[in-house]
Amino acid sequence: MSRVTSRDGTPIAYDRKGSGPAVILVGGGLVDPATGRAGRSENAPLASELAMRFTVYNYDRRGRADSGDTLPYAVER
C-alpha cells in the first residue's frame, strides 16, 4: 500500500499493480461484507486481472479503510 496526500492534507491509500497504460479503479461507497472494508478490497480481483495489461491504481476513498478524512467535510475539496 502506498499513500498520496491530497491538496487539503488528507492521506489517500492506494495500490499500484502491473504496467502499461494507466487505469484508475473507483470503488463504490458500500462496505464489502466478505472483508468488512470498502474500496481497494472490493476491486482487488478486477485489479489483478487488469494488471496483466495495464498499470492499475486502486484506491480507498477518503474516509474509508486506510485513507484519512480531513474535517470539516466540504464538496469543494
C-alpha positions in Angstrom: 0.0 0.0 0.0 1.2 3.5 -0.9 -0.2 6.9 0.1 -0.6 10.2 -1.6 -1.6 13.4 0.2 -4.5 15.4 -1.3 -4.3 19.2 -1.5 -6.1 19.6 1.8 -3.7 17.3 3.6 -5.8 14.1 3.6 -3.8 10.9 3.1 -5.3 8.6 0.4 -4.2 5.0 0.4 -3.8 3.1 -2.9 -2.2 0.1 -4.6 -0.4 0.1 -7.9 -0.1 -3.1 -10.0 1.0 -4.0 -13.4 2.5 -2.0 -16.3 1.1 -0.3 -19.4 -1.5 2.4 -19.8 -2.9 3.7 -16.5 -6.3 2.6 -15.3 -7.8 4.1 -12.1 -10.4 1.9 -10.3 -13.1 3.8 -8.5 -14.8 1.7 -5.7 -18.3 2.1 -4.5 -19.3 3.6 -1.2 -20.6 0.4 0.4 -18.6 -2.0 2.6 -17.7 -5.4 1.2 -19.4 -7.9 3.5 -16.7 -10.5 2.9 -13.9 -8.3 4.2 -15.7 -5.6 6.2 -14.0 -3.0 4.0 -14.7 -0.8 1.1 -12.5 0.5 -1.7 -9.4 -1.4 -2.7 -10.6 -4.7 -1.3 -13.8 -4.8 -3.4 -11.8 -4.1 -6.6 -8.8 -6.4 -5.8 -9.9 -9.3 -8.1 -10.5 -6.8 -11.0 -7.2 -5.1 -10.3 -5.3 -8.3 -10.6 -6.9 -9.2 -13.9 -6.4 -5.7 -15.4 -2.7 -5.6 -14.2 -1.8 -8.2 -16.8 -2.2 -5.4 -19.4 -2.4 -2.1 -17.6 -0.9 -0.1 -14.7 -3.8 -0.3 -12.2 -4.3 2.3 -9.4 -6.8 1.0 -6.9 -7.5 3.4 -4.0 -9.6 3.7 -0.8 -12.0 6.7 -1.0 -11.4 9.4 1.6 -12.8 8.4 5.0 -12.8 4.7 4.1 -10.4 1.9 5.1 -6.8 3.1 5.1 -7.5 6.6 3.7 -7.9 9.5 6.0 -10.6 12.2 6.2 -10.0 15.9 6.8 -12.8 17.6 8.6 -15.0 19.6 8.2 -16.3 17.9 5.0 -16.6 20.2 2.0 -17.7 19.4 -1.5 -15.1 21.9 -2.8 -12.3 19.7 -1.7 
